Amino acid sequence: NQAFDSLIPGLKFRRFDAVMAGMDITPEREKQVLFSTPYYDNSALFVGQQGKFTSIDQLKGKKVGVQNGTTHQKFITDKHPEITTVPYDSYQNAKLDLQNGRIDAVFGDTAVVTEWLKSNPKLAAVGDKVTDKAYFGTGLG
């Protein structure tokens, strides 16, 4: 099990031969490593405590958990600098901090956070899915 932000460097320095991870295919990443054919069209979603936030605008000045080194982190930093990102080594740790009130929301892959919503009625989507191809690429590969 590797930290997400170490996957591409690990491939480049031949620490491993291949990586199996839900990694967005972006032009920047394609310059560094080869990807499989996209197997999933990806989007991202903000998740917070039920009834607390209904739009991304309400997250200004708030703490949002992201997995370190992901396109989610870059998207918030570039597009929403008024939101404070809190980097995590895994989304599970971000989810725990969200549930315990240490952060206000988490921004991650829709497929991942939707499972959280199904199993935890105290969590809710904040705003709509984000599908910006400049950040989330042409799918997962």
N, CA, C and O atoms as CSV, one atom per row, in Angstrom:
chain,resi,resn,atom,element,x,y,z
A,1,ASN,N,N,0.844,-1.172,0.000
A,1,ASN,CA,C,0.000,0.000,0.000
A,1,ASN,C,C,0.893,1.239,0.000
A,1,ASN,O,O,1.725,1.407,0.891
A,2,GLN,N,N,0.722,2.095,-0.986
A,2,GLN,CA,C,1.567,3.274,-1.158
A,2,GLN,C,C,0.741,4.548,-1.046
A,2,GLN,O,O,-0.443,4.554,-1.382
A,3,ALA,N,N,1.358,5.620,-0.578
A,3,ALA,CA,C,0.709,6.926,-0.598
A,3,ALA,C,C,0.480,7.317,-2.057
A,3,ALA,O,O,1.345,7.090,-2.904
A,4,PHE,N,N,-0.674,7.901,-2.352
A,4,PHE,CA,C,-1.030,8.219,-3.733
A,4,PHE,C,C,0.019,9.094,-4.406
A,4,PHE,O,O,0.357,8.879,-5.570
A,5,ASP,N,N,0.536,10.080,-3.676
A,5,ASP,CA,C,1.493,11.006,-4.294
A,5,ASP,C,C,2.854,10.371,-4.563
A,5,ASP,O,O,3.729,11.017,-5.139
A,6,SER,N,N,3.048,9.113,-4.154
A,6,SER,CA,C,4.312,8.427,-4.440
A,6,SER,C,C,4.204,7.458,-5.620
A,6,SER,O,O,5.200,6.842,-5.998
A,7,LEU,N,N,3.018,7.315,-6.204
A,7,LEU,CA,C,2.823,6.322,-7.260
A,7,LEU,C,C,3.586,6.647,-8.538
A,7,LEU,O,O,4.314,5.796,-9.051
A,8,ILE,N,N,3.434,7.856,-9.060
A,8,ILE,CA,C,4.144,8.209,-10.298
A,8,ILE,C,C,5.652,8.229,-10.078
A,8,ILE,O,O,6.381,7.659,-10.890
A,9,PRO,N,N,6.158,8.864,-9.007
A,9,PRO,CA,C,7.609,8.778,-8.781
A,9,PRO,C,C,8.094,7.330,-8.651
A,9,PRO,O,O,9.179,6.999,-9.129
A,10,GLY,N,N,7.308,6.475,-8.016
A,10,GLY,CA,C,7.688,5.071,-7.878
A,10,GLY,C,C,7.808,4.366,-9.219
A,10,GLY,O,O,8.704,3.546,-9.417
A,11,LEU,N,N,6.905,4.684,-10.142
A,11,LEU,CA,C,6.990,4.126,-11.496
A,11,LEU,C,C,8.202,4.668,-12.238
A,11,LEU,O,O,8.936,3.917,-12.881
A,12,LYS,N,N,8.406,5.972,-12.146
A,12,LYS,CA,C,9.511,6.604,-12.872
A,12,LYS,C,C,10.865,6.084,-12.410
A,12,LYS,O,O,11.785,5.939,-13.216
A,13,PHE,N,N,10.991,5.805,-11.122
A,13,PHE,CA,C,12.258,5.320,-10.581
A,13,PHE,C,C,12.294,3.793,-10.494
A,13,PHE,O,O,13.150,3.216,-9.823
A,14,ARG,N,N,11.347,3.149,-11.186
A,14,ARG,CA,C,11.284,1.691,-11.324
A,14,ARG,C,C,11.203,0.953,-9.978
A,14,ARG,O,O,11.697,-0.165,-9.827
A,15,ARG,N,N,10.575,1.607,-9.027
A,15,ARG,CA,C,10.329,0.948,-7.746
A,15,ARG,C,C,9.271,-0.143,-7.916
A,15,ARG,O,O,9.283,-1.155,-7.215
A,16,PHE,N,N,8.351,0.086,-8.870
A,16,PHE,CA,C,7.381,-0.932,-9.264
A,16,PHE,C,C,7.176,-0.858,-10.769
A,16,PHE,O,O,7.501,0.144,-11.407
A,17,ASP,N,N,6.632,-1.934,-11.324
A,17,ASP,CA,C,6.437,-2.041,-12.772
A,17,ASP,C,C,5.098,-1.487,-13.234
A,17,ASP,O,O,4.976,-1.016,-14.365
A,18,ALA,N,N,4.111,-1.538,-12.382
A,18,ALA,CA,C,2.771,-1.067,-12.736
A,18,ALA,C,C,2.060,-0.613,-11.471
A,18,ALA,O,O,2.428,-0.992,-10.359
A,19,VAL,N,N,1.044,0.201,-11.665
A,19,VAL,CA,C,0.238,0.693,-10.553
A,19,VAL,C,C,-1.225,0.450,-10.898
A,19,VAL,O,O,-1.668,0.745,-12.009
A,20,MET,N,N,-1.963,-0.084,-9.950
A,20,MET,CA,C,-3.409,-0.230,-10.119
A,20,MET,C,C,-4.066,0.722,-9.133
A,20,MET,O,O,-4.133,0.453,-7.934
A,21,ALA,N,N,-4.549,1.841,-9.661
A,21,ALA,CA,C,-5.179,2.857,-8.820
A,21,ALA,C,C,-6.148,3.645,-9.677
A,21,ALA,O,O,-5.974,3.726,-10.893
A,22,GLY,N,N,-7.139,4.212,-9.080
A,22,GLY,CA,C,-8.054,5.089,-9.794
A,22,GLY,C,C,-7.368,6.423,-10.030
A,22,GLY,O,O,-7.574,7.371,-9.272
A,23,MET,N,N,-6.564,6.504,-11.065
A,23,MET,CA,C,-5.784,7.711,-11.340
A,23,MET,C,C,-6.339,8.404,-12.580
A,23,MET,O,O,-6.429,7.804,-13.651
A,24,ASP,N,N,-6.712,9.676,-12.422
A,24,ASP,CA,C,-7.212,10.448,-13.553
A,24,ASP,C,C,-6.139,10.571,-14.621
A,24,ASP,O,O,-4.976,10.845,-14.324
A,25,ILE,N,N,-6.544,10.363,-15.874
A,25,ILE,CA,C,-5.624,10.498,-17.002
A,25,ILE,C,C,-5.625,11.959,-17.424
A,25,ILE,O,O,-6.601,12.447,-17.993
A,26,THR,N,N,-4.532,12.650,-17.146
A,26,THR,CA,C,-4.395,14.057,-17.525
A,26,THR,C,C,-3.180,14.204,-18.431
A,26,THR,O,O,-2.277,13.368,-18.396
A,27,PRO,N,N,-3.149,15.265,-19.246
A,27,PRO,CA,C,-1.983,15.479,-20.109
A,27,PRO,C,C,-0.673,15.539,-19.323
A,27,PRO,O,O,0.347,15.016,-19.773
A,28,GLU,N,N,-0.701,16.169,-18.164
A,28,GLU,CA,C,0.503,16.275,-17.330
A,28,GLU,C,C,1.009,14.892,-16.912
A,28,GLU,O,O,2.209,14.623,-16.962
A,29,ARG,N,N,0.100,14.032,-16.506
A,29,ARG,CA,C,0.493,12.683,-16.090
A,29,ARG,C,C,0.903,11.823,-17.280
A,29,ARG,O,O,1.797,10.985,-17.160
A,30,GLU,N,N,0.251,12.025,-18.433
A,30,GLU,CA,C,0.601,11.240,-19.624
A,30,GLU,C,C,2.015,11.534,-20.108
A,30,GLU,O,O,2.612,10.716,-20.807
A,31,LYS,N,N,2.552,12.692,-19.745
A,31,LYS,CA,C,3.940,13.019,-20.090
A,31,LYS,C,C,4.928,12.217,-19.246
A,31,LYS,O,O,6.098,12.087,-19.604
A,32,GLN,N,N,4.449,11.683,-18.125
A,32,GLN,CA,C,5.332,10.999,-17.191
A,32,GLN,C,C,5.242,9.478,-17.243
A,32,GLN,O,O,6.252,8.790,-17.097
A,33,VAL,N,N,4.036,8.952,-17.452
A,33,VAL,CA,C,3.830,7.504,-17.433
A,33,VAL,C,C,2.806,7.103,-18.497
A,33,VAL,O,O,2.069,7.943,-19.012
A,34,LEU,N,N,2.772,5.816,-18.813
A,34,LEU,CA,C,1.790,5.277,-19.749
A,34,LEU,C,C,0.551,4.821,-18.983
A,34,LEU,O,O,0.646,4.330,-17.858
A,35,PHE,N,N,-0.615,4.991,-19.613
A,35,PHE,CA,C,-1.879,4.576,-19.011
A,35,PHE,C,C,-2.529,3.482,-19.842
A,35,PHE,O,O,-2.263,3.352,-21.037
A,36,SER,N,N,-3.377,2.704,-19.203
A,36,SER,CA,C,-4.216,1.750,-19.922
A,36,SER,C,C,-5.308,2.534,-20.649
A,36,SER,O,O,-5.431,3.747,-20.479
A,37,THR,N,N,-6.082,1.840,-21.446
A,37,THR,CA,C,-7.262,2.449,-22.045
A,37,THR,C,C,-8.190,2.863,-20.903
A,37,THR,O,O,-8.365,2.097,-19.955
A,38,PRO,N,N,-8.791,4.061,-20.970
A,38,PRO,CA,C,-9.684,4.469,-19.875
A,38,PRO,C,C,-10.778,3.429,-19.632
A,38,PRO,O,O,-11.399,2.932,-20.571
A,39,TYR,N,N,-10.998,3.114,-18.374
A,39,TYR,CA,C,-11.996,2.111,-18.024
A,39,TYR,C,C,-13.159,2.694,-17.247
A,39,TYR,O,O,-14.088,1.971,-16.889
A,40,TYR,N,N,-13.122,4.022,-16.974
A,40,TYR,CA,C,-14.185,4.633,-16.184
A,40,TYR,C,C,-14.170,6.131,-16.418
A,40,TYR,O,O,-13.120,6.765,-16.311
A,41,ASP,N,N,-15.335,6.710,-16.739
A,41,ASP,CA,C,-15.451,8.168,-16.834
A,41,ASP,C,C,-15.606,8.705,-15.424
A,41,ASP,O,O,-16.521,8.320,-14.696
A,42,ASN,N,N,-14.709,9.591,-15.049
A,42,ASN,CA,C,-14.661,10.027,-13.666
A,42,ASN,C,C,-15.284,11.399,-13.468
A,42,ASN,O,O,-15.350,12.212,-14.390
A,43,SER,N,N,-15.732,11.637,-12.260
A,43,SER,CA,C,-16.158,12.951,-11.798
A,43,SER,C,C,-15.785,13.030,-10.324
A,43,SER,O,O,-15.357,12.043,-9.725
A,44,ALA,N,N,-15.950,14.205,-9.755
A,44,ALA,CA,C,-15.604,14.403,-8.349
A,44,ALA,C,C,-16.792,15.031,-7.629
A,44,ALA,O,O,-17.674,15.618,-8.255
A,45,LEU,N,N,-16.800,14.901,-6.310
A,45,LEU,CA,C,-17.922,15.386,-5.527
A,45,LEU,C,C,-17.439,15.823,-4.145
A,45,LEU,O,O,-16.592,15.174,-3.531
A,46,PHE,N,N,-17.994,16.932,-3.673
A,46,PHE,CA,C,-17.770,17.377,-2.302
A,46,PHE,C,C,-18.802,16.687,-1.416
A,46,PHE,O,O,-19.966,16.555,-1.796
A,47,VAL,N,N,-18.371,16.249,-0.234
A,47,VAL,CA,C,-19.261,15.618,0.739
A,47,VAL,C,C,-19.041,16.294,2.085
A,47,VAL,O,O,-17.906,16.532,2.497
A,48,GLY,N,N,-20.145,16.600,2.766
A,48,GLY,CA,C,-20.072,17.218,4.087
A,48,GLY,C,C,-21.128,16.623,5.005
A,48,GLY,O,O,-21.812,15.664,4.649
A,49,GLN,N,N,-21.249,17.202,6.183
A,49,GLN,CA,C,-22.265,16.757,7.130
A,49,GLN,C,C,-23.654,17.110,6.594
A,49,GLN,O,O,-23.851,18.193,6.043
A,50,GLN,N,N,-24.601,16.210,6.754
A,50,GLN,CA,C,-25.982,16.405,6.307
A,50,GLN,C,C,-26.534,17.732,6.839
A,50,GLN,O,O,-26.450,18.007,8.036
A,51,GLY,N,N,-27.097,18.553,5.946
A,51,GLY,CA,C,-27.750,19.798,6.334
A,51,GLY,C,C,-26.838,20.975,6.607
A,51,GLY,O,O,-27.327,22.065,6.906
A,52,LYS,N,N,-25.532,20.796,6.515
A,52,LYS,CA,C,-24.606,21.873,6.858
A,52,LYS,C,C,-24.263,22.759,5.662
A,52,LYS,O,O,-24.229,23.982,5.791
A,53,PHE,N,N,-24.009,22.155,4.498
A,53,PHE,CA,C,-23.656,22.899,3.289
A,53,PHE,C,C,-24.456,22.358,2.115
A,53,PHE,O,O,-24.698,21.155,2.016
A,54,THR,N,N,-24.869,23.269,1.216
A,54,THR,CA,C,-25.597,22.828,0.025
A,54,THR,C,C,-24.895,23.228,-1.265
A,54,THR,O,O,-25.255,22.744,-2.339
A,55,SER,N,N,-23.893,24.109,-1.173
A,55,SER,CA,C,-23.181,24.536,-2.382
A,55,SER,C,C,-21.695,24.718,-2.083
A,55,SER,O,O,-21.289,24.904,-0.936
A,56,ILE,N,N,-20.907,24.660,-3.135
A,56,ILE,CA,C,-19.459,24.843,-2.998
A,56,ILE,C,C,-19.146,26.232,-2.450
A,56,ILE,O,O,-18.192,26.393,-1.690
A,57,ASP,N,N,-19.937,27.233,-2.827
A,57,ASP,CA,C,-19.707,28.600,-2.342
A,57,ASP,C,C,-19.721,28.677,-0.818
A,57,ASP,O,O,-19.032,29.517,-0.239
A,58,GLN,N,N,-20.481,27.829,-0.172
A,58,GLN,CA,C,-20.560,27.832,1.290
A,58,GLN,C,C,-19.307,27.259,1.950
A,58,GLN,O,O,-19.150,27.342,3.168
A,59,LEU,N,N,-18.416,26.678,1.144
A,59,LEU,CA,C,-17.179,26.111,1.690
A,59,LEU,C,C,-16.039,27.125,1.740
A,59,LEU,O,O,-14.939,26.784,2.173
A,60,LYS,N,N,-16.275,28.353,1.310
A,60,LYS,CA,C,-15.239,29.393,1.379
A,60,LYS,C,C,-14.800,29.570,2.827
A,60,LYS,O,O,-15.624,29.728,3.728
A,61,GLY,N,N,-13.489,29.541,3.031
A,61,GLY,CA,C,-12.943,29.683,4.374
A,61,GLY,C,C,-13.026,28.420,5.218
A,61,GLY,O,O,-12.638,28.428,6.386
A,62,LYS,N,N,-13.522,27.348,4.643
A,62,LYS,CA,C,-13.665,26.086,5.373
A,62,LYS,C,C,-12.524,25.131,5.027
A,62,LYS,O,O,-11.784,25.347,4.067
A,63,LYS,N,N,-12.397,24.074,5.828
A,63,LYS,CA,C,-11.359,23.058,5.618
A,63,LYS,C,C,-11.951,21.863,4.875
A,63,LYS,O,O,-12.939,21.267,5.303
A,64,VAL,N,N,-11.311,21.529,3.737
A,64,VAL,CA,C,-11.780,20.415,2.917
A,64,VAL,C,C,-10.655,19.399,2.763
A,64,VAL,O,O,-9.554,19.740,2.330
A,65,GLY,N,N,-10.936,18.165,3.115
A,65,GLY,CA,C,-9.960,17.091,3.004
A,65,GLY,C,C,-9.830,16.585,1.578
A,65,GLY,O,O,-10.822,16.423,0.868
A,66,VAL,N,N,-8.597,16.338,1.172
A,66,VAL,CA,C,-8.284,15.773,-0.144
A,66,VAL,C,C,-7.160,14.759,0.036
A,66,VAL,O,O,-6.404,14.812,1.006
A,67,GLN,N,N,-7.066,13.836,-0.916
A,67,GLN,CA,C,-5.927,12.919,-0.884
A,67,GLN,C,C,-4.740,13.647,-1.496
A,67,GLN,O,O,-4.843,14.214,-2.584
A,68,ASN,N,N,-3.615,13.629,-0.793
A,68,ASN,CA,C,-2.424,14.364,-1.213
A,68,ASN,C,C,-1.947,13.909,-2.592
A,68,ASN,O,O,-1.850,12.713,-2.865
A,69,GLY,N,N,-1.652,14.882,-3.457
A,69,GLY,CA,C,-1.117,14.593,-4.777
A,69,GLY,C,C,-2.157,14.305,-5.841
A,69,GLY,O,O,-1.802,13.960,-6.968
A,70,THR,N,N,-3.437,14.438,-5.512
A,70,THR,CA,C,-4.496,14.123,-6.468
A,70,THR,C,C,-4.913,15.344,-7.279
A,70,THR,O,O,-4.578,16.482,-6.952
A,71,THR,N,N,-5.660,15.065,-8.351
A,71,THR,CA,C,-6.232,16.146,-9.151
A,71,THR,C,C,-7.275,16.907,-8.339
A,71,THR,O,O,-7.541,18.074,-8.628
A,72,HIS,N,N,-7.856,16.286,-7.352
A,72,HIS,CA,C,-8.820,16.972,-6.485
A,72,HIS,C,C,-8.126,18.101,-5.722
A,72,HIS,O,O,-8.653,19.208,-5.615
A,73,GLN,N,N,-6.964,17.812,-5.205
A,73,GLN,CA,C,-6.188,18.819,-4.482
A,73,GLN,C,C,-5.829,19.979,-5.412
A,73,GLN,O,O,-5.973,21.144,-5.039
A,74,LYS,N,N,-5.365,19.664,-6.612
A,74,LYS,CA,C,-4.982,20.696,-7.577
A,74,LYS,C,C,-6.189,21.528,-8.003
A,74,LYS,O,O,-6.082,22.747,-8.134
A,75,PHE,N,N,-7.329,20.888,-8.220
A,75,PHE,CA,C,-8.541,21.599,-8.624
A,75,PHE,C,C,-8.921,22.655,-7.584
A,75,PHE,O,O,-9.171,23.808,-7.935
A,76,ILE,N,N,-8.964,22.270,-6.319
A,76,ILE,CA,C,-9.342,23.237,-5.278
A,76,ILE,C,C,-8.307,24.351,-5.183
A,76,ILE,O,O,-8.669,25.525,-5.103
A,77,THR,N,N,-7.033,24.001,-5.191
A,77,THR,CA,C,-5.970,25.007,-5.089
A,77,THR,C,C,-6.066,26.017,-6.228
A,77,THR,O,O,-5.918,27.219,-6.005
A,78,ASP,N,N,-6.314,25.537,-7.447
A,78,ASP,CA,C,-6.378,26.418,-8.615
A,78,ASP,C,C,-7.700,27.165,-8.738
A,78,ASP,O,O,-7.707,28.371,-8.984
A,79,LYS,N,N,-8.808,26.471,-8.572
A,79,LYS,CA,C,-10.136,27.031,-8.856
A,79,LYS,C,C,-10.831,27.640,-7.641
A,79,LYS,O,O,-11.689,28.510,-7.788
A,80,HIS,N,N,-10.470,27.193,-6.456
A,80,HIS,CA,C,-11.130,27.668,-5.232
A,80,HIS,C,C,-10.094,27.942,-4.141
A,80,HIS,O,O,-10.115,27.298,-3.092
A,81,PRO,N,N,-9.184,28.896,-4.382
A,81,PRO,CA,C,-8.136,29.163,-3.381
A,81,PRO,C,C,-8.687,29.662,-2.045
A,81,PRO,O,O,-7.969,29.680,-1.045
A,82,GLU,N,N,-9.944,30.061,-2.026
A,82,GLU,CA,C,-10.566,30.520,-0.783
A,82,GLU,C,C,-10.951,29.353,0.132
A,82,GLU,O,O,-11.349,29.563,1.278
A,83,ILE,N,N,-10.832,28.131,-0.375
A,83,ILE,CA,C,-11.074,26.928,0.425
A,83,ILE,C,C,-9.723,26.406,0.910
A,83,ILE,O,O,-8.773,26.312,0.132
A,84,THR,N,N,-9.641,26.071,2.181
A,84,THR,CA,C,-8.407,25.526,2.748
A,84,THR,C,C,-8.377,24.018,2.540
A,84,THR,O,O,-9.234,23.298,3.053
A,85,THR,N,N,-7.384,23.540,1.782
A,85,THR,CA,C,-7.264,22.091,1.595
A,85,THR,C,C,-6.473,21.488,2.752
A,85,THR,O,O,-5.499,22.066,3.235
A,86,VAL,N,N,-6.915,20.330,3.173
A,86,VAL,CA,C,-6.227,19.562,4.209
A,86,VAL,C,C,-5.833,18.234,3.562
A,86,VAL,O,O,-6.691,17.384,3.327
A,87,PRO,N,N,-4.522,18.046,3.268
A,87,PRO,CA,C,-4.099,16.822,2.580
A,87,PRO,C,C,-4.037,15.616,3.517
A,87,PRO,O,O,-3.644,15.719,4.680
A,88,TYR,N,N,-4.441,14.471,2.965
A,88,TYR,CA,C,-4.423,13.204,3.700
A,88,TYR,C,C,-3.695,12.149,2.879
A,88,TYR,O,O,-3.651,12.222,1.651
A,89,ASP,N,N,-3.127,11.172,3.569
A,89,ASP,CA,C,-2.488,10.059,2.868
A,89,ASP,C,C,-3.519,9.082,2.322
A,89,ASP,O,O,-3.213,8.304,1.419
A,90,SER,N,N,-4.737,9.110,2.856
A,90,SER,CA,C,-5.807,8.249,2.347
A,90,SER,C,C,-7.152,8.938,2.566
A,90,SER,O,O,-7.309,9.765,3.464
A,91,TYR,N,N,-8.109,8.575,1.726
A,91,TYR,CA,C,-9.449,9.137,1.896
A,91,TYR,C,C,-10.133,8.593,3.139
A,91,TYR,O,O,-11.020,9.251,3.683
A,92,GLN,N,N,-9.749,7.421,3.601
A,92,GLN,CA,C,-10.348,6.882,4.823
A,92,GLN,C,C,-10.049,7.789,6.016
A,92,GLN,O,O,-10.919,8.017,6.857
A,93,ASN,N,N,-8.822,8.305,6.089
A,93,ASN,CA,C,-8.475,9.219,7.184
A,93,ASN,C,C,-9.237,10.533,7.060
A,93,ASN,O,O,-9.646,11.110,8.068
A,94,ALA,N,N,-9.429,11.006,5.840
A,94,ALA,CA,C,-10.215,12.226,5.629
A,94,ALA,C,C,-11.664,12.000,6.062
A,94,ALA,O,O,-12.271,12.863,6.696
A,95,LYS,N,N,-12.206,10.845,5.718
A,95,LYS,CA,C,-13.583,10.522,6.097
A,95,LYS,C,C,-13.735,10.502,7.619
A,95,LYS,O,O,-14.718,11.020,8.150
A,96,LEU,N,N,-12.776,9.912,8.315
A,96,LEU,CA,C,-12.831,9.885,9.782
A,96,LEU,C,C,-12.831,11.295,10.359
A,96,LEU,O,O,-13.593,11.593,11.279
A,97,ASP,N,N,-11.977,12.160,9.821
A,97,ASP,CA,C,-11.936,13.538,10.316
A,97,ASP,C,C,-13.224,14.288,9.993
A,97,ASP,O,O,-13.666,15.117,10.789
A,98,LEU,N,N,-13.831,14.015,8.845
A,98,LEU,CA,C,-15.120,14.622,8.510
A,98,LEU,C,C,-16.185,14.169,9.501
A,98,LEU,O,O,-16.940,14.990,10.021
A,99,GLN,N,N,-16.247,12.886,9.759
A,99,GLN,CA,C,-17.251,12.347,10.677
A,99,GLN,C,C,-17.067,12.863,12.101
A,99,GLN,O,O,-18.035,12.975,12.854
A,100,ASN,N,N,-15.827,13.178,12.469
A,100,ASN,CA,C,-15.540,13.663,13.821
A,100,ASN,C,C,-15.462,15.182,13.911
A,100,ASN,O,O,-15.094,15.722,14.955
A,101,GLY,N,N,-15.806,15.878,12.823
A,101,GLY,CA,C,-15.896,17.333,12.843
A,101,GLY,C,C,-14.577,18.077,12.780
A,101,GLY,O,O,-14.543,19.278,13.048
A,102,ARG,N,N,-13.491,17.405,12.433
A,102,ARG,CA,C,-12.195,18.084,12.358
A,102,ARG,C,C,-12.002,18.813,11.035
A,102,ARG,O,O,-11.175,19.721,10.943
A,103,ILE,N,N,-12.759,18.424,10.004
A,103,ILE,CA,C,-12.788,19.144,8.731
A,103,ILE,C,C,-14.252,19.323,8.342
A,103,ILE,O,O,-15.136,18.664,8.888
A,104,ASP,N,N,-14.494,20.221,7.390
A,104,ASP,CA,C,-15.866,20.564,7.013
A,104,ASP,C,C,-16.415,19.730,5.862
A,104,ASP,O,O,-17.626,19.530,5.762
A,105,ALA,N,N,-15.538,19.244,4.996
A,105,ALA,CA,C,-15.965,18.462,3.836
A,105,ALA,C,C,-14.782,17.660,3.315
A,105,ALA,O,O,-13.644,17.851,3.744
A,106,VAL,N,N,-15.074,16.759,2.383
A,106,VAL,CA,C,-14.055,16.003,1.654
A,106,VAL,C,C,-14.391,16.136,0.179
A,106,VAL,O,O,-15.563,16.130,-0.200
A,107,PHE,N,N,-13.356,16.259,-0.662
A,107,PHE,CA,C,-13.536,16.309,-2.113
A,107,PHE,C,C,-12.809,15.121,-2.710
A,107,PHE,O,O,-11.591,14.999,-2.586
A,108,GLY,N,N,-13.575,14.233,-3.367
A,108,GLY,CA,C,-12.963,13.024,-3.911
A,108,GLY,C,C,-13.734,12.460,-5.079
A,108,GLY,O,O,-14.725,13.038,-5.523
A,109,ASP,N,N,-13.271,11.320,-5.578
A,109,ASP,CA,C,-13.931,10.642,-6.693
A,109,ASP,C,C,-15.382,10.348,-6.339
A,109,ASP,O,O,-15.686,9.870,-5.246
A,110,THR,N,N,-16.269,10.640,-7.278
A,110,THR,CA,C,-17.692,10.399,-7.053
A,110,THR,C,C,-17.962,8.947,-6.671
A,110,THR,O,O,-18.757,8.681,-5.771
A,111,ALA,N,N,-17.309,8.014,-7.346
A,111,ALA,CA,C,-17.538,6.591,-7.057
A,111,ALA,C,C,-17.206,6.248,-5.608
A,111,ALA,O,O,-17.897,5.439,-4.988
A,112,VAL,N,N,-16.169,6.849,-5.074
A,112,VAL,CA,C,-15.746,6.568,-3.693
A,112,VAL,C,C,-16.694,7.218,-2.700
A,112,VAL,O,O,-17.220,6.548,-1.811
A,113,VAL,N,N,-16.915,8.518,-2.844
A,113,VAL,CA,C,-17.705,9.229,-1.835
A,113,VAL,C,C,-19.190,8.883,-1.906
A,113,VAL,O,O,-19.901,9.018,-0.910
A,114,THR,N,N,-19.667,8.438,-3.066
A,114,THR,CA,C,-21.060,7.994,-3.162
A,114,THR,C,C,-21.296,6.773,-2.277
A,114,THR,O,O,-22.372,6.625,-1.697
A,115,GLU,N,N,-20.309,5.910,-2.172
A,115,GLU,CA,C,-20.422,4.759,-1.262
A,115,GLU,C,C,-20.533,5.231,0.185
A,115,GLU,O,O,-21.261,4.640,0.982
A,116,TRP,N,N,-19.809,6.297,0.521
A,116,TRP,CA,C,-19.921,6.847,1.872
A,116,TRP,C,C,-21.354,7.307,2.136
A,116,TRP,O,O,-21.909,7.068,3.209
A,117,LEU,N,N,-21.950,7.977,1.129
A,117,LEU,CA,C,-23.303,8.508,1.288
A,117,LEU,C,C,-24.318,7.383,1.492
A,117,LEU,O,O,-25.267,7.531,2.262
A,118,LYS,N,N,-24.118,6.271,0.807
A,118,LYS,CA,C,-25.031,5.126,0.935
A,118,LYS,C,C,-24.981,4.513,2.328
A,118,LYS,O,O,-25.993,4.027,2.832
A,119,SER,N,N,-23.813,4.534,2.947
A,119,SER,CA,C,-23.651,3.854,4.234
A,119,SER,C,C,-23.699,4.790,5.437
A,119,SER,O,O,-23.663,4.328,6.577
A,120,ASN,N,N,-23.779,6.098,5.200
A,120,ASN,CA,C,-23.781,7.031,6.322
A,120,ASN,C,C,-24.787,8.155,6.076
A,120,ASN,O,O,-24.474,9.107,5.362
A,121,PRO,N,N,-25.981,8.065,6.647
A,121,PRO,CA,C,-27.009,9.084,6.423
A,121,PRO,C,C,-26.677,10.451,7.020
A,121,PRO,O,O,-27.383,11.424,6.758
A,122,LYS,N,N,-25.621,10.535,7.813
A,122,LYS,CA,C,-25.223,11.829,8.381
A,122,LYS,C,C,-24.373,12.644,7.412
A,122,LYS,O,O,-24.040,13.796,7.691
A,123,LEU,N,N,-24.017,12.037,6.256
A,123,LEU,CA,C,-23.239,12.735,5.233
A,123,LEU,C,C,-24.133,13.052,4.044
A,123,LEU,O,O,-25.120,12.361,3.793
A,124,ALA,N,N,-23.772,14.120,3.306
A,124,ALA,CA,C,-24.550,14.522,2.132
A,124,ALA,C,C,-23.640,15.158,1.095
A,124,ALA,O,O,-22.594,15.717,1.424
A,125,ALA,N,N,-24.055,15.065,-0.167
A,125,ALA,CA,C,-23.331,15.733,-1.246
A,125,ALA,C,C,-23.457,17.235,-1.064
A,125,ALA,O,O,-24.489,17.742,-0.625
A,126,VAL,N,N,-22.387,17.937,-1.409
A,126,VAL,CA,C,-22.382,19.402,-1.380
A,126,VAL,C,C,-22.253,19.863,-2.827
A,126,VAL,O,O,-21.194,19.710,-3.435
A,127,GLY,N,N,-23.319,20.422,-3.380
A,127,GLY,CA,C,-23.290,20.865,-4.771
A,127,GLY,C,C,-23.388,19.700,-5.735
A,127,GLY,O,O,-23.738,18.579,-5.363
A,128,ASP,N,N,-23.066,20.003,-6.993
A,128,ASP,CA,C,-23.154,19.014,-8.067
A,128,ASP,C,C,-21.811,18.350,-8.309
A,128,ASP,O,O,-20.782,18.795,-7.801
A,129,LYS,N,N,-21.833,17.273,-9.095
A,129,LYS,CA,C,-20.601,16.607,-9.514
A,129,LYS,C,C,-19.742,17.583,-10.311
A,129,LYS,O,O,-20.258,18.429,-11.042
A,130,VAL,N,N,-18.431,17.454,-10.162
A,130,VAL,CA,C,-17.468,18.271,-10.904
A,130,VAL,C,C,-16.852,17.379,-11.974
A,130,VAL,O,O,-16.349,16.296,-11.674
A,131,THR,N,N,-16.895,17.844,-13.239
A,131,THR,CA,C,-16.413,17.019,-14.352
A,131,THR,C,C,-15.398,17.753,-15.215
A,131,THR,O,O,-15.297,17.455,-16.405
A,132,ASP,N,N,-14.663,18.676,-14.682
A,132,ASP,CA,C,-13.705,19.488,-15.437
A,132,ASP,C,C,-12.595,18.606,-16.014
A,132,ASP,O,O,-11.735,18.121,-15.279
A,133,LYS,N,N,-12.619,18.402,-17.336
A,133,LYS,CA,C,-11.641,17.511,-17.984
A,133,LYS,C,C,-10.215,18.039,-17.887
A,133,LYS,O,O,-9.263,17.265,-17.987
A,134,ALA,N,N,-10.055,19.343,-17.695
A,134,ALA,CA,C,-8.708,19.895,-17.526
A,134,ALA,C,C,-8.044,19.328,-16.271
A,134,ALA,O,O,-6.818,19.246,-16.198
A,135,TYR,N,N,-8.847,18.939,-15.294
A,135,TYR,CA,C,-8.314,18.391,-14.044
A,135,TYR,C,C,-8.533,16.888,-13.929
A,135,TYR,O,O,-7.657,16.163,-13.456
A,136,PHE,N,N,-9.686,16.426,-14.355
A,136,PHE,CA,C,-10.048,15.029,-14.139
A,136,PHE,C,C,-9.903,14.185,-15.398
A,136,PHE,O,O,-10.286,13.016,-15.423
A,137,GLY,N,N,-9.344,14.791,-16.439
A,137,GLY,CA,C,-8.907,14.067,-17.618
A,137,GLY,C,C,-9.988,13.375,-18.407
A,137,GLY,O,O,-11.156,13.762,-18.392
A,138,THR,N,N,-9.559,12.336,-19.099
A,138,THR,CA,C,-10.426,11.612,-20.023
A,138,THR,C,C,-10.942,10.312,-19.432
A,138,THR,O,O,-11.503,9.488,-20.154
A,139,GLY,N,N,-10.766,10.119,-18.162
A,139,GLY,CA,C,-11.217,8.904,-17.490
A,139,GLY,C,C,-10.140,8.382,-16.572
A,139,GLY,O,O,-9.107,9.021,-16.372
A,140,LEU,N,N,-10.392,7.218,-16.017
A,140,LEU,CA,C,-9.403,6.563,-15.163
A,140,LEU,C,C,-8.710,5.491,-15.976
A,140,LEU,O,O,-9.336,4.800,-16.780
A,141,GLY,N,N,-7.407,5.360,-15.758
A,141,GLY,CA,C,-6.659,4.357,-16.501
A,141,GLY,C,C,-5.601,3.730,-15.649
A,141,GLY,O,O,-4.870,2.857,-16.116
